[in-house]
Amino acid sequence: MSPQDALRLQQLEDQQAARVCISTYMRLCDRLDDMATVQAIGALFSADACWEGLGEPYATRLGRHQGREAIVAMMAGYVRTPAHFALNGHFLCSEALYHDADGVLHGRWQMLQTSAFTAGGAHLNAAELQIIFRREAGEMTMHHFTTRNLFSRPVSHWHAADALPVPDKN
């Protein structure tokens, strides 16, 4: 295998590992209900990672958290009894993964988050995620995670008892 082919293969493998990393992160955030989940989220970040909300309202409401321990502490704030989220679903799309000239792996996604809160109410949020990934101890980790609000709005509820329209069966 030529050096160029080896580099290309490594880049493709890194991109797939980044997809798995962000997918795992979203799945864990959807069930953010205990400290084991929070610790699993922390393991997806490099030791010196940064997690930050950009623009308003995310810069103010979500803030900036430097280092894995700070990220874990921020996530731990969502673990409570009763649970903060009664329902939480993250949906990723519009993926773009690329290596820059220095070989750094960047990812960008649009995210839709549907949430219902135990305290009442429901929310629909869309955000742009931009993430710099890094291998640490052989695992792909998130090194710089940013989220920027695209839109955010309350909704009345998520699960309606209304009949789901389907074609008649003859």
Steps between C-alpha positions, in 0.01 A plus 500: 500500500638841407538772767219699331269198510587436865425865586172491309396176674583649842298812418200291396526293817526818708191643332302185579623508860386864524152400378481231766624744765240770427223242460587348837505846657150578369362163612639554850362856513158357413503299823688733729365354822787371715865559581615194304357663186673828589834318542450325164442841341818631661700213352406623150698823555876554506645583843547866402182530291282808472118487478338834420180664397550773238278799429181577682333344682753213524805701610308631801276201579745216430834672552854376441651205684874432479636153577334160532426551870317828430300336221404212730396748771282691251332178382453384860282807557233335284484189720231547760191341651255531344689496170546833318392348167183294471591450133808606309594419142795628296500466121813572295514582130695700238826337601832633376828338612837616376868509589668840475850552358652417841307171516254619767158334468203739497132408504188708443137397544160653529317368803133494588415443866151414618453523876219467750572597858385324815418842645266559203529639152681388188754659270630473146858616438721501194873563522817481295769284657864545410744259658873445484590137566823353633626149571582454865623167640405340168138620514335777301397782733343840466758771565301818429120474489294805405126537466331808351124549519317522167152518651327413822133495585262354753242252375186386677582128525664215307286195537137540399232237538355605163457223247794464264372532143581193291355380170191280524570130466269326251 
